[in-house]
Amino acid sequence: MGVKVNAAARLTTLLVPTEVRGLIFDCDGTLADTLPLHYAAWEETFATLGLHCPLEFLLRHNGKPTDRIVTLYNAEFDQQIDIHQFTADKERRTYARLDRAQPLEPVATLARRYHGRLPMAVVSGSNRANVERTLKTIGLRELFPVVLTADDGLPPKPAPDLFLEAARRLGVDPRDCQVFEDADAGLEAARCAGMLATDVRSVLGL
């Protein structure tokens, strides 16, 4: 029987219903405390162009790929930033910082607890190099046989495609998957995929 889908609840404890058959985790801001590192890279990259990006703008678009955020920035602030070059520069600066990433508890603890009990995947809007480095730095890479990123050529969150592909690779019906996310775009994608969407922000004190 499929998991009943409802709006992402604000929780104080992370729970996995007994009927769930697969777990899917976002990476940045969910498994790993990397958002300050990403924001620092954003700030530095904008500064090289003599530009400023409000933190509120980045928070609003959290979970979306870098090139998409730059496109939205150009539109909202009437700029003509070279999207390809900016994205490469920002991701290079992010990668250099990721050796400082730390796991976010209790999400990382839950992932360790269910390793070997349920199939698990990571679905991230970041590029593969950054996601792989982050997961290795926080000591969780071996928990996830499936890792999907912005480099996999599927429509980004809030489209459901990455989550649906993760479920397919795990061999689990999407209705039986639970997603852990910290971004509105990711939560919307999970719900659109027919999955149980769990907002981790309140558990993490965010």
MDTraj code that builds the backbone (N, CA, C; nanometers):
import mdtraj as md
import numpy as np

residues = "MET GLY VAL LYS VAL ASN ALA ALA ALA ARG LEU THR THR LEU LEU VAL PRO THR GLU VAL ARG GLY LEU ILE PHE ASP CYS ASP GLY THR LEU ALA ASP THR LEU PRO LEU HIS TYR ALA ALA TRP GLU GLU THR PHE ALA THR LEU GLY LEU HIS CYS PRO LEU GLU PHE LEU LEU ARG HIS ASN GLY LYS PRO THR ASP ARG ILE VAL THR LEU TYR ASN ALA GLU PHE ASP GLN GLN ILE ASP ILE HIS GLN PHE THR ALA ASP LYS GLU ARG ARG THR TYR ALA ARG LEU ASP ARG ALA GLN PRO LEU GLU PRO VAL ALA THR LEU ALA ARG ARG TYR HIS GLY ARG LEU PRO MET ALA VAL VAL SER GLY SER ASN ARG ALA ASN VAL GLU ARG THR LEU LYS THR ILE GLY LEU ARG GLU LEU PHE PRO VAL VAL LEU THR ALA ASP ASP GLY LEU PRO PRO LYS PRO ALA PRO ASP LEU PHE LEU GLU ALA ALA ARG ARG LEU GLY VAL ASP PRO ARG ASP CYS GLN VAL PHE GLU ASP ALA ASP ALA GLY LEU GLU ALA ALA ARG CYS ALA GLY MET LEU ALA THR ASP VAL ARG SER VAL LEU GLY LEU".split()
xyz = np.array([
    [0.0848, -0.1181, 0.0000],
    [0.0000, 0.0000, 0.0000],
    [0.0887, 0.1236, 0.0000],
    [0.0562, 0.2242, -0.0824],
    [0.1377, 0.3428, -0.0940],
    [0.1274, 0.4311, 0.0285],
    [0.2307, 0.5139, 0.0468],
    [0.2327, 0.6089, 0.1566],
    [0.1312, 0.7184, 0.1291],
    [0.0548, 0.7549, 0.2272],
    [-0.0391, 0.8656, 0.2124],
    [0.0394, 0.9947, 0.1986],
    [0.0108, 1.0709, 0.0932],
    [0.0827, 1.1939, 0.0657],
    [0.0087, 1.3114, 0.1269],
    [0.0800, 1.3942, 0.2006],
    [0.0201, 1.5162, 0.2531],
    [0.1234, 1.6267, 0.2507],
    [0.0845, 1.7432, 0.2902],
    [0.1769, 1.8555, 0.2909],
    [0.2914, 1.8272, 0.3864],
    [0.4081, 1.8792, 0.3521],
    [0.5249, 1.8583, 0.4377],
    [0.4992, 1.9175, 0.5747],
    [0.5115, 1.8351, 0.6751],
    [0.4797, 1.8783, 0.8115],
    [0.6024, 1.9384, 0.8788],
    [0.5782, 2.0341, 0.9651],
    [0.6842, 2.0884, 1.0493],
    [0.6986, 1.9976, 1.1694],
    [0.8109, 1.9288, 1.1780],
    [0.8287, 1.8261, 1.2794],
    [0.9352, 1.8680, 1.3800],
    [0.9336, 1.8015, 1.4942],
    [1.0405, 1.8185, 1.5918],
    [1.1281, 1.6937, 1.5979],
    [1.0793, 1.5829, 1.5425],
    [1.1544, 1.4582, 1.5368],
    [1.1342, 1.3965, 1.3994],
    [1.2395, 1.3418, 1.3417],
    [1.2283, 1.2762, 1.2119],
    [1.1789, 1.1338, 1.2310],
    [1.0698, 1.0998, 1.1661],
    [1.0102, 0.9675, 1.1757],
    [0.9979, 0.9066, 1.0365],
    [1.0127, 0.7763, 1.0290],
    [0.9931, 0.7022, 0.9047],
    [0.8764, 0.6075, 0.9256],
    [0.7619, 0.6325, 0.8607],
    [0.6472, 0.5422, 0.8757],
    [0.6821, 0.3995, 0.8344],
    [0.6169, 0.3045, 0.8958],
    [0.6503, 0.1637, 0.8712],
    [0.6256, 0.1225, 0.7270],
    [0.5341, 0.1925, 0.6571],
    [0.5036, 0.1529, 0.5193],
    [0.6022, 0.2081, 0.4166],
    [0.6932, 0.2953, 0.4579],
    [0.7926, 0.3501, 0.3658],
    [0.8908, 0.2408, 0.3239],
    [0.9241, 0.2386, 0.1944],
    [1.0128, 0.1351, 0.1402],
    [1.1436, 0.1911, 0.0840],
    [1.1555, 0.3240, 0.0762],
    [1.2779, 0.3852, 0.0260],
    [1.2916, 0.5272, 0.0771],
    [1.4153, 0.5695, 0.1021],
    [1.4424, 0.7024, 0.1549],
    [1.5278, 0.7812, 0.0558],
    [1.4903, 0.9071, 0.0353],
    [1.5635, 0.9944, -0.0556],
    [1.5972, 1.1232, 0.0193],
    [1.7246, 1.1634, 0.0126],
    [1.7722, 1.2797, 0.0864],
    [1.8274, 1.3856, -0.0088],
    [1.7925, 1.5114, 0.0173],
    [1.8679, 1.6214, -0.0401],
    [2.0045, 1.6228, 0.0277],
    [2.1003, 1.6937, -0.0325],
    [2.2341, 1.6980, 0.0261],
    [2.2584, 1.8275, 0.1033],
    [2.2748, 1.9389, 0.0328],
    [2.3090, 2.0657, 0.0966],
    [2.1953, 2.1176, 0.1832],
    [2.2252, 2.1404, 0.3099],
    [2.1248, 2.1907, 0.4020],
    [2.0351, 2.0843, 0.4612],
    [2.0529, 1.9595, 0.4177],
    [1.9733, 1.8485, 0.4708],
    [2.0652, 1.7456, 0.5366],
    [2.1523, 1.6843, 0.4576],
    [2.2524, 1.5932, 0.5135],
    [2.3776, 1.6681, 0.5602],
    [2.4089, 1.7772, 0.4915],
    [2.5359, 1.8453, 0.5162],
    [2.5166, 1.9941, 0.5418],
    [2.5946, 2.0456, 0.6358],
    [2.5901, 2.1873, 0.6695],
    [2.6824, 2.2626, 0.5743],
    [2.6361, 2.2811, 0.4499],
    [2.7184, 2.3431, 0.3460],
    [2.6640, 2.4766, 0.2976],
    [2.5439, 2.5146, 0.3381],
    [2.4857, 2.6367, 0.2832],
    [2.5715, 2.7603, 0.3118],
    [2.6305, 2.7767, 0.4315],
    [2.7193, 2.8921, 0.4505],
    [2.8385, 2.8904, 0.3539],
    [2.8870, 2.7720, 0.3198],
    [2.9978, 2.7620, 0.2243],
    [2.9524, 2.8028, 0.0854],
    [2.8342, 2.7590, 0.0462],
    [2.7784, 2.7981, -0.0832],
    [2.7538, 2.9486, -0.0880],
    [2.6970, 3.0041, 0.0177],
    [2.6670, 3.1474, 0.0182],
    [2.7947, 3.2305, 0.0102],
    [2.9007, 3.1852, 0.0770],
    [3.0284, 3.2555, 0.0694],
    [3.0827, 3.2539, -0.0734],
    [3.0666, 3.1396, -0.1408],
    [3.1120, 3.1302, -0.2802],
    [3.0292, 3.2206, -0.3712],
    [2.8973, 3.2261, -0.3472],
    [2.8121, 3.3179, -0.4230],
    [2.8611, 3.4615, -0.4040],
    [2.8794, 3.5031, -0.2792],
    [2.9178, 3.6408, -0.2486],
    [3.0498, 3.6772, -0.3157],
    [3.1457, 3.5865, -0.3070],
    [3.2772, 3.6120, -0.3649],
    [3.2695, 3.6236, -0.5165],
    [3.1893, 3.5373, -0.5786],
    [3.1787, 3.5390, -0.7250],
    [3.1083, 3.6652, -0.7736],
    [3.0032, 3.7050, -0.7054],
    [2.9373, 3.8312, -0.7409],
    [3.0324, 3.9494, -0.7206],
    [3.1104, 3.9464, -0.6133],
    [3.1999, 4.0573, -0.5825],
    [3.3041, 4.0785, -0.6928],
    [3.3481, 3.9708, -0.7571],
    [3.4457, 3.9855, -0.8657],
    [3.3888, 4.0638, -0.9829],
    [3.2563, 4.0698, -0.9922],
    [3.1891, 4.1460, -1.0979],
    [3.1411, 4.2816, -1.0485],
    [3.1726, 4.3131, -0.9237],
    [3.1265, 4.4382, -0.8667],
    [2.9783, 4.4389, -0.8367],
    [2.9225, 4.3195, -0.8143],
    [2.7788, 4.3055, -0.7905],
    [2.7525, 4.2499, -0.6519],
    [2.6299, 4.2706, -0.6071],
    [2.5839, 4.2165, -0.4792],
    [2.4574, 4.1350, -0.5033],
    [2.4450, 4.0244, -0.4311],
    [2.3242, 3.9418, -0.4398],
    [2.2628, 3.9322, -0.3010],
    [2.1404, 3.9790, -0.2832],
    [2.0775, 3.9688, -0.1513],
    [2.0652, 3.8239, -0.1052],
    [2.0942, 3.8001, 0.0207],
    [2.0802, 3.6654, 0.0755],
    [1.9370, 3.6163, 0.0611],
    [1.8414, 3.7062, 0.0754],
    [1.7002, 3.6684, 0.0612],
    [1.6733, 3.6064, -0.0747],
    [1.7386, 3.6582, -0.1785],
    [1.7215, 3.6033, -0.3136],
    [1.7736, 3.4605, -0.3195],
    [1.8918, 3.4363, -0.2636],
    [1.9490, 3.3016, -0.2647],
    [1.8639, 3.2050, -0.1830],
    [1.8142, 3.2500, -0.0684],
    [1.7289, 3.1647, 0.0136],
    [1.6001, 3.1283, -0.0610],
    [1.5458, 3.2247, -0.1325],
    [1.4221, 3.2018, -0.2068],
    [1.4401, 3.0958, -0.3147],
    [1.5608, 3.0879, -0.3700],
    [1.5852, 2.9933, -0.4792],
    [1.6714, 2.8749, -0.4362],
    [1.6805, 2.8536, -0.3059],
    [1.7559, 2.7409, -0.2529],
    [1.7055, 2.6099, -0.3148],
    [1.8002, 2.5246, -0.3542],
    [1.7646, 2.3949, -0.4114],
    [1.7674, 2.3913, -0.5622],
    [1.7790, 2.5081, -0.6248],
    [1.7831, 2.5140, -0.7716],
    [1.9281, 2.5143, -0.8192],
    [1.9541, 2.4641, -0.9401],
    [2.0914, 2.4632, -0.9922],
    [2.1464, 2.6050, -1.0075],
    [2.2776, 2.6164, -0.9994],
    [2.3427, 2.7469, -1.0056],
    [2.3084, 2.8232, -1.1327],
    [2.3144, 2.7569, -1.2480],
    [2.2880, 2.8288, -1.3725],
    [2.1453, 2.8826, -1.3773],
    [2.0516, 2.8089, -1.3180],
    [1.9136, 2.8558, -1.3129],
    [1.9014, 2.9786, -1.2223],
    [1.9723, 2.9784, -1.1096],
    [1.9678, 3.0923, -1.0182],
    [2.0277, 3.2163, -1.0843],
    [2.1373, 3.1991, -1.1581],
    [2.1983, 3.3123, -1.2274],
    [2.1028, 3.3679, -1.3333],
    [2.0345, 3.2803, -1.4043],
    [1.9347, 3.3244, -1.5021],
    [1.8263, 3.4079, -1.4354],
    [1.7789, 3.3615, -1.3198],
    [1.6760, 3.4350, -1.2459],
    [1.7304, 3.5680, -1.1929],
    [1.8572, 3.5686, -1.1505],
    [1.9196, 3.6925, -1.1035],
    [1.9253, 3.7950, -1.2162],
    [1.9684, 3.7506, -1.3350],
    [1.9739, 3.8419, -1.4500],
    [1.8377, 3.9046, -1.4766],
    [1.7346, 3.8223, -1.4712],
    [1.6000, 3.8717, -1.4999],
    [1.5499, 3.9677, -1.3925],
    [1.5728, 3.9331, -1.2657],
    [1.5178, 4.0137, -1.1567],
    [1.5929, 4.1445, -1.1362],
    [1.7258, 4.1429, -1.1607],
    [1.8065, 4.2618, -1.1321],
    [1.8590, 4.3285, -1.2590],
    [1.8026, 4.2908, -1.3732],
    [1.8359, 4.3536, -1.5020],
    [1.9863, 4.3524, -1.5290],
    [2.0451, 4.2328, -1.5168],
    [2.1876, 4.2142, -1.5418],
    [2.2077, 4.1227, -1.6640],
    [2.3308, 4.1172, -1.7103],
    [2.3645, 4.0320, -1.8245],
    [2.4887, 3.9488, -1.7933],
    [2.4873, 3.8858, -1.6786],
    [2.5994, 3.8011, -1.6375],
    [2.6125, 3.6837, -1.7343],
    [2.7358, 3.6506, -1.7695],
    [2.7622, 3.5308, -1.8499],
    [2.7330, 3.4090, -1.7623],
    [2.6258, 3.3399, -1.7922],
    [2.5779, 3.2329, -1.7038],
    [2.6780, 3.1184, -1.6945],
    [2.7333, 3.0771, -1.8090],
    [2.8265, 2.9635, -1.8091],
    [2.9517, 2.9961, -1.7289],
    [3.0102, 3.1146, -1.7534],
    [3.1335, 3.1516, -1.6840],
    [3.1097, 3.1713, -1.5349],
    [3.0008, 3.2390, -1.4996],
    [2.9706, 3.2617, -1.3592],
    [2.9498, 3.1297, -1.2871],
    [2.8749, 3.0385, -1.3485],
    [2.8481, 2.9093, -1.2859],
    [2.9775, 2.8333, -1.2608],
    [3.0666, 2.8320, -1.3600],
    [3.1948, 2.7623, -1.3436],
    [3.2763, 2.8239, -1.2303],
    [3.2799, 2.9579, -1.2249],
    [3.3569, 3.0260, -1.1200],
    [3.2983, 2.9989, -0.9816],
    [3.1641, 3.0084, -0.9714],
    [3.1003, 2.9867, -0.8415],
    [3.1208, 2.8440, -0.7935],
    [3.1051, 2.7464, -0.8828],
    [3.1199, 2.6069, -0.8415],
    [3.2644, 2.5747, -0.8050],
    [3.3604, 2.6371, -0.8722],
    [3.5013, 2.6173, -0.8367],
    [3.5273, 2.6688, -0.6957],
    [3.4721, 2.7840, -0.6641],
    [3.4899, 2.8409, -0.5301],
    [3.4185, 2.7559, -0.4238],
    [3.3030, 2.7035, -0.4592],
    [3.2316, 2.6168, -0.3653],
    [3.3120, 2.4902, -0.3376],
    [3.3598, 2.4247, -0.4437],
    [3.4343, 2.2996, -0.4300],
    [3.5540, 2.3175, -0.3363],
    [3.6208, 2.4318, -0.3482],
    [3.7397, 2.4564, -0.2657],
    [3.7065, 2.4651, -0.1177],
    [3.5809, 2.4943, -0.0847],
    [3.5403, 2.5103, 0.0546],
    [3.4824, 2.3828, 0.1157],
    [3.4474, 2.2853, 0.0347],
    [3.3673, 2.1730, 0.0830],
    [3.4415, 2.0759, 0.1743],
    [3.5731, 2.0905, 0.1841],
    [3.6444, 2.0075, 0.2809],
    [3.6142, 2.0498, 0.4248],
    [3.5383, 2.1587, 0.4408],
    [3.4968, 2.2053, 0.5738],
    [3.3540, 2.1641, 0.6069],
    [3.2892, 2.0904, 0.5189],
    [3.1505, 2.0501, 0.5413],
    [3.1390, 1.9600, 0.6640],
    [3.0268, 1.9748, 0.7335],
    [2.9969, 1.8922, 0.8502],
    [2.8605, 1.8267, 0.8312],
    [2.8401, 1.7058, 0.8848],
    [2.7074, 1.6434, 0.8755],
    [2.6062, 1.7181, 0.9603],
    [2.4829, 1.7220, 0.9143],
    [2.3734, 1.7816, 0.9907],
    [2.2989, 1.6706, 1.0650],
    [2.3015, 1.6791, 1.1951],
    [2.2260, 1.5862, 1.2779],
    [2.0921, 1.6519, 1.3114],
    [1.9789, 1.5796, 1.3187],
    [1.9682, 1.4346, 1.3221],
    [1.9476, 1.3682, 1.1868],
    [1.9570, 1.4427, 1.0746],
    [1.9311, 1.3802, 0.9440],
    [2.0373, 1.2756, 0.9124],
    [2.1627, 1.3086, 0.9349],
    [2.2693, 1.2131, 0.9071],
    [2.2560, 1.0889, 0.9948],
    [2.2156, 1.1071, 1.1197],
    [2.1961, 0.9933, 1.2093],
    [2.0864, 0.9014, 1.1577],
    [1.9779, 0.9607, 1.1069],
    [1.8700, 0.8795, 1.0524],
    [1.9182, 0.8003, 0.9315],
    [1.9981, 0.8630, 0.8462],
    [2.0504, 0.7925, 0.7290],
    [2.1389, 0.6746, 0.7709],
    [2.2230, 0.6961, 0.8704],
    [2.3069, 0.5856, 0.9192],
    [2.2210, 0.4730, 0.9768],
    [2.1147, 0.5099, 1.0474],
    [2.0283, 0.4109, 1.1120],
    [1.9607, 0.3207, 1.0097],
    [1.9224, 0.3795, 0.8959],
    [1.8482, 0.3012, 0.7965],
    [1.9361, 0.2411, 0.6876],
    [2.0669, 0.2631, 0.6958],
    [2.1567, 0.2000, 0.5999],
    [2.1483, 0.0478, 0.6141],
    [2.1222, -0.0207, 0.5043],
    [2.1078, -0.1653, 0.5070],
    [1.9681, -0.2126, 0.5406],
    [1.8820, -0.1215, 0.5859],
    [1.7436, -0.1571, 0.6191],
    [1.6476, -0.1144, 0.5088],
    [1.6729, 0.0034, 0.4510],
    [1.5938, 0.0521, 0.3391],
    [1.6890, 0.1044, 0.2315],
    [1.6539, 0.0893, 0.1030],
    [1.7363, 0.1496, -0.0015],
    [1.7287, 0.3011, 0.0065],
    [1.8426, 0.3674, -0.0175],
    [1.8485, 0.5116, 0.0021],
    [1.9205, 0.5790, -0.1140],
    [1.8783, 0.7016, -0.1436],
    [1.9384, 0.7800, -0.2513],
    [1.9581, 0.9234, -0.2061],
    [2.0459, 0.9931, -0.2776],
    [2.0619, 1.1373, -0.2636],
    [2.0198, 1.2017, -0.3948],
    [1.9391, 1.3067, -0.3853],
    [1.8976, 1.3838, -0.5026],
    [1.9292, 1.5296, -0.4738],
    [2.0190, 1.5886, -0.5525],
    [2.0662, 1.7243, -0.5249],
    [2.0596, 1.8119, -0.6493],
    [2.0373, 1.9411, -0.6271],
    [2.0427, 2.0373, -0.7349],
    [2.1832, 2.0863, -0.7640],
    [2.2812, 2.0457, -0.6839],
    [2.4208, 2.0827, -0.7070],
    [2.4841, 1.9910, -0.8108],
    [2.6043, 2.0291, -0.8564],
    [2.6710, 1.9436, -0.9548],
    [2.7339, 1.8213, -0.8873],
    [2.7692, 1.7224, -0.9693],
    [2.8152, 1.5947, -0.9139],
    [2.9452, 1.6080, -0.8358],
    [3.0386, 1.6869, -0.8863],
    [3.1670, 1.6989, -0.8166],
    [3.1479, 1.7509, -0.6755],
    [3.0641, 1.8529, -0.6603],
    [3.0416, 1.9099, -0.5273],
    [2.9666, 1.8143, -0.4360],
    [2.8666, 1.7443, -0.4908],
    [2.7895, 1.6508, -0.4088],
    [2.8772, 1.5346, -0.3635],
    [2.9558, 1.4798, -0.4554],
    [3.0423, 1.3677, -0.4198],
    [3.1444, 1.4100, -0.3132],
    [3.2023, 1.5286, -0.3289],
    [3.3004, 1.5729, -0.2299],
    [3.2348, 1.5953, -0.0937],
    [3.1147, 1.6526, -0.0967],
    [3.0443, 1.6775, 0.0291],
    [3.0141, 1.5473, 0.1022],
    [2.9570, 1.4505, 0.0313],
    [2.9205, 1.3236, 0.0946],
    [3.0427, 1.2500, 0.1481],
    [3.1546, 1.2566, 0.0754],
    [3.2766, 1.1916, 0.1236],
    [3.3324, 1.2643, 0.2451],
    [3.3273, 1.3974, 0.2430],
    [3.3801, 1.4751, 0.3548],
    [3.3051, 1.4457, 0.4839],
    [3.1715, 1.4305, 0.4753],
    [3.0924, 1.4068, 0.5969],
    [3.0801, 1.2579, 0.6289],
    [3.1456, 1.1731, 0.5499],
    [3.1527, 1.0308, 0.5808],
    [3.0273, 0.9514, 0.5513],
    [2.9449, 0.9991, 0.4558],
    [2.8188, 0.9308, 0.4273],
    [2.8097, 0.8731, 0.2859],
    [2.9123, 0.8902, 0.2050],
    [2.9000, 0.8507, 0.0640],
    [2.8632, 0.7036, 0.0472],
    [2.9163, 0.6170, 0.1304],
    [2.8936, 0.4737, 0.1136],
    [2.7520, 0.4308, 0.1490],
    [2.6731, 0.5193, 0.2060],
    [2.5356, 0.4838, 0.2421],
    [2.4419, 0.4851, 0.1220],
    [2.4849, 0.5483, 0.0125],
    [2.3909, 0.5774, -0.0957],
    [2.4354, 0.5160, -0.2283],
    [2.3699, 0.4072, -0.2708],
    [2.4024, 0.3481, -0.3999],
    [2.3569, 0.4339, -0.5173],
    [2.2618, 0.5232, -0.4926],
    [2.2089, 0.6110, -0.5973],
    [2.2314, 0.7557, -0.5558],
    [2.3002, 0.8304, -0.6418],
    [2.3210, 0.9742, -0.6211],
    [2.2910, 1.0438, -0.7528],
    [2.1905, 1.1304, -0.7533],
    [2.1526, 1.2058, -0.8726],
    [2.1781, 1.3538, -0.8473],
    [2.2285, 1.4232, -0.9494],
    [2.2662, 1.5638, -0.9362],
    [2.2209, 1.6430, -1.0582],
    [2.2561, 1.7711, -1.0584],
    [2.2227, 1.8577, -1.1712],
    [2.2911, 1.8120, -1.2999],
    [2.3947, 1.7292, -1.2887],
    [2.4669, 1.6832, -1.4068],
    [2.4015, 1.5638, -1.4754],
    [2.2910, 1.5145, -1.4226],
    [2.2286, 1.3953, -1.4798],
    [2.1301, 1.4256, -1.5924],
    [2.1162, 1.5517, -1.6287],
    [2.0395, 1.5870, -1.7466],
    [1.8888, 1.5806, -1.7336],
    [1.8387, 1.5799, -1.6125],
    [1.6942, 1.5774, -1.5897],
    [1.6479, 1.7152, -1.5433],
    [1.5207, 1.7486, -1.5659],
    [1.4706, 1.8790, -1.5199],
    [1.4908, 1.8954, -1.3699],
    [1.5349, 2.0139, -1.3270],
    [1.5655, 2.0334, -1.1854],
    [1.4398, 2.0495, -1.1020],
    [1.4569, 2.0369, -0.9700],
    [1.3505, 2.0672, -0.8767],
    [1.3037, 2.2114, -0.9024],
    [1.1747, 2.2422, -0.9010],
    [1.0638, 2.1652, -0.8428],
    [0.9990, 2.0612, -0.9339],
    [1.0557, 2.0354, -1.0526],
    [1.0057, 1.9234, -1.1329],
    [1.0331, 1.7929, -1.0589],
    [0.9481, 1.6916, -1.0749],
    [0.9631, 1.5674, -0.9983],
    [1.0607, 1.4677, -1.0591],
    [1.1169, 1.4987, -1.1759],
    [1.1895, 1.3980, -1.2548],
    [1.3058, 1.3320, -1.1814],
    [1.3857, 1.4108, -1.1095],
    [1.4998, 1.3530, -1.0386],
    [1.4543, 1.2563, -0.9302],
    [1.3490, 1.2898, -0.8599],
    [1.2976, 1.2003, -0.7561],
    [1.2387, 1.0735, -0.8174],
    [1.1690, 1.0869, -0.9268],
    [1.1110, 0.9689, -0.9923],
    [1.2210, 0.8766, -1.0442],
    [1.3291, 0.9348, -1.0976],
    [1.4401, 0.8532, -1.1452],
    [1.5106, 0.7841, -1.0283],
    [1.5237, 0.8534, -0.9158],
    [1.5852, 0.7910, -0.7977],
    [1.5031, 0.6712, -0.7519],
    [1.3711, 0.6860, -0.7482],
    [1.2845, 0.5750, -0.7083],
    [1.2994, 0.4581, -0.8050],
    [1.3073, 0.4887, -0.9350],
    [1.3227, 0.3823, -1.0349],
    [1.4521, 0.3052, -1.0112],
    [1.5606, 0.3782, -0.9862],
    [1.6898, 0.3116, -0.9653],
    [1.6940, 0.2341, -0.8345],
    [1.6188, 0.2799, -0.7358],
    [1.6120, 0.2071, -0.6088],
    [1.5197, 0.0858, -0.6189],
    [1.4348, 0.0819, -0.7230],
    [1.3385, -0.0262, -0.7367],
    [1.2221, -0.0142, -0.6409],
    [1.1848, 0.1105, -0.6084],
    [1.0771, 0.1366, -0.5124],
    [0.9703, 0.2223, -0.5803],
    [0.8438, 0.1871, -0.5586],
    [0.7345, 0.2686, -0.6105],
    [0.7439, 0.4088, -0.5494],
    [0.7300, 0.5147, -0.6311],
    [0.7376, 0.6505, -0.5752],
    [0.6444, 0.6733, -0.4564],
    [0.5272, 0.6101, -0.4571],
    [0.4317, 0.6275, -0.3473],
    [0.4836, 0.5707, -0.2164],
    [0.5870, 0.4868, -0.2242],
    [0.6436, 0.4253, -0.1045],
    [0.7750, 0.4894, -0.0620],
    [0.8051, 0.6060, -0.1204],
    [0.9298, 0.6768, -0.0876],
    [0.9034, 0.7956, 0.0032],
    [0.9985, 0.8208, 0.0927],
    [0.9958, 0.9396, 0.1778],
    [1.1154, 1.0259, 0.1427],
    [1.0899, 1.1551, 0.1256],
    [1.1938, 1.2501, 0.0883],
    [1.2211, 1.3454, 0.2048],
    [1.3488, 1.3699, 0.2309],
    [1.3912, 1.4651, 0.3338],
    [1.4546, 1.5850, 0.2638],
    [1.3988, 1.7027, 0.2873],
    [1.4370, 1.8244, 0.2144],
    [1.4373, 1.9453, 0.3056],
    [1.5178, 2.0469, 0.2671],
    [1.5179, 2.1731, 0.3401],
    [1.4740, 2.2894, 0.2525],
    [1.4412, 2.2630, 0.1258],
    [1.4074, 2.3709, 0.0331],
    [1.2662, 2.3541, -0.0200],
    [1.1982, 2.4674, -0.0391],
    [1.0610, 2.4626, -0.0897],
    [1.0539, 2.3958, -0.2265],
    [1.1534, 2.4216, -0.3126],
    [1.1526, 2.3609, -0.4457],
    [1.1614, 2.2085, -0.4371],
    [1.2448, 2.1584, -0.3452],
    [1.2585, 2.0148, -0.3283],
    [1.1343, 1.9503, -0.2707],
    [1.0717, 2.0182, -0.1750],
    [0.9484, 1.9656, -0.1157],
    [0.8370, 1.9600, -0.2195],
    [0.8298, 2.0629, -0.3045],
    [0.7291, 2.0621, -0.4107],
    [0.7550, 1.9487, -0.5086],
    [0.8823, 1.9273, -0.5433],
    [0.9176, 1.8187, -0.6351],
    [0.8785, 1.6832, -0.5776],
    [0.9034, 1.6639, -0.4488],
    [0.8694, 1.5367, -0.3844],
    [0.7194, 1.5130, -0.3869],
    [0.6427, 1.6164, -0.3562],
    [0.4970, 1.6014, -0.3577],
    [0.4469, 1.5738, -0.4993],
    [0.5056, 1.6418, -0.5979],
    [0.4655, 1.6184, -0.7371],
    [0.4988, 1.4764, -0.7819],
    [0.6017, 1.4170, -0.7205],
    [0.6390, 1.2790, -0.7524],
    [0.5510, 1.1779, -0.6799],
    [0.4601, 1.2259, -0.5941],
    [0.3735, 1.1370, -0.5183],
    [0.4387, 1.0769, -0.3969],
    [0.5429, 1.1414, -0.3480],
    [0.6191, 1.0897, -0.2345],
    [0.5824, 1.1633, -0.1059],
    [0.6156, 1.1038, 0.0063],
    [0.5971, 1.1669, 0.1360],
    [0.7082, 1.2700, 0.1545],
    [0.6724, 1.3980, 0.1627],
    [0.7703, 1.5055, 0.1724],
    [0.7886, 1.5475, 0.3177],
    [0.9111, 1.5423, 0.3653],
    [0.9422, 1.5773, 0.5041],
    [1.0347, 1.6982, 0.5073],
    [0.9867, 1.8065, 0.5655],
    [1.0638, 1.9309, 0.5789],
    [1.1514, 1.9204, 0.7037],
    [1.2833, 1.9214, 0.6848],
    [1.3749, 1.9010, 0.7975],
    [1.4119, 2.0312, 0.8681],
    [1.3644, 2.1444, 0.8189],
    [1.4127, 2.2716, 0.8719],
    [1.3801, 2.2924, 1.0197],
    [1.2598, 2.2533, 1.0602],
    [1.2267, 2.2736, 1.2008],
    [1.3062, 2.1808, 1.2917],
    [1.3342, 2.0606, 1.2430],
    [1.4147, 1.9664, 1.3206],
    [1.5581, 2.0185, 1.3373],
    [1.6057, 2.0880, 1.2343],
    [1.7415, 2.1414, 1.2381],
    [1.7477, 2.2797, 1.3007],
    [1.6323, 2.3291, 1.3467],
    [1.6286, 2.4597, 1.4094],
    [1.6367, 2.5744, 1.3126],
    [1.5924, 2.5514, 1.1887],
    [1.5999, 2.6561, 1.0859],
    [1.4655, 2.7225, 1.0649],
])
top = md.Topology()
chain = top.add_chain()
for i, resn in enumerate(residues, 1):
    res = top.add_residue(resn, chain, resSeq=i)
    for name in ("N", "CA", "C"):
        top.add_atom(name, md.element.get_by_symbol(name[0]), res)
traj = md.Trajectory(xyz[None], top)
